[in-house]
Amino acid sequence: MTQALVDKYGRERVVATDISDDPGFPCQYEKLDVLDRDAVKRALQKHNVGHFYQLAAILSATGEKNPALAWEVNMKGLLIALELSVELEIDRLFFPSSIAVFGEGVDKNHTLQDSVLIPNSVYGISKAAGENWCKYYHGKYGLDVRSLRYPGVIGHETLPGGGTTDYAVDIFYEAVKNGHYQCFLKADARLPMIYMDDAIRATVELMEADSDKIKVRTSYNLQGISFSPEEIAREIQKHRPDFTVEYAPDYRQDIADSWPGSIDDSAAQKDWGWKREFDLAKLTREMYVSIQNKLNHQ
Ligand code: AKB
């Protein structure tokens, strides 16, 4: 994400933050805890921030292990961002939501934009509440806050961090390294996913769109490609024919069972022109070859 923003705006106009020491961002850097309101305010003022991407979150699987922490980080982090955006008159704020907002009572295929939100995970509850906070701040204070319901995001640069869809990244590392993967979801657990490049492009396109085009102020459904572990394994076998997978579903299967298999993103297509570029074959090729190169050069 940071690299895409640097490519677009230049390194002197982008500031990345993290709770740890600078992991090597290609731009200006601030070490920052998103729950420290004063520190966030100082950083926003110091850099005169116009577009604020508040991406920090505890994901679904980690959230189930530590619900209080997930609620604290996901909700308090957002509320601080919303309050400061109004106070400092930030032009635009981005909030990452998720397919995890969906749970009971929805069609599992092509889940509609306006479907009921009854999530089963703490992560999903925090995202559903967060979306409504965004809509509230837009309505009450005119804050230009925008959001996407991300599917599982698959990329080769960053290692996954505590999500249910993480298997779809792990599987590539294990395929390249060992030719074998033990999957924590069932073979047929079909979920919506998206390749990192498409996810980043969607985010930047949403943030760049004219304000009058943004009709959804909760969060836009974003669909990339839906597949199951056995489908992606078959695709990986085109690159490594001896690749094998065994299935040992754990508590993450319950989370996956509560999520849709695909979501309908026609509102994003219509309102601001969203269109995905990566299908399963292209995603698999990019992931497999990039991880192979990365591991060969270590
Ligand atoms: C997760 O698995 O928790 C995330 C998500 C779908 O939001 N990747």
Residues whose N, C-alpha, C, O or C-beta is under 5 A from the ligand:
A	BS01	AKB	L59 S60 A61 S98 I99 A100 Y150 P151 G152 V153 G162 G163 T164 T165 D166
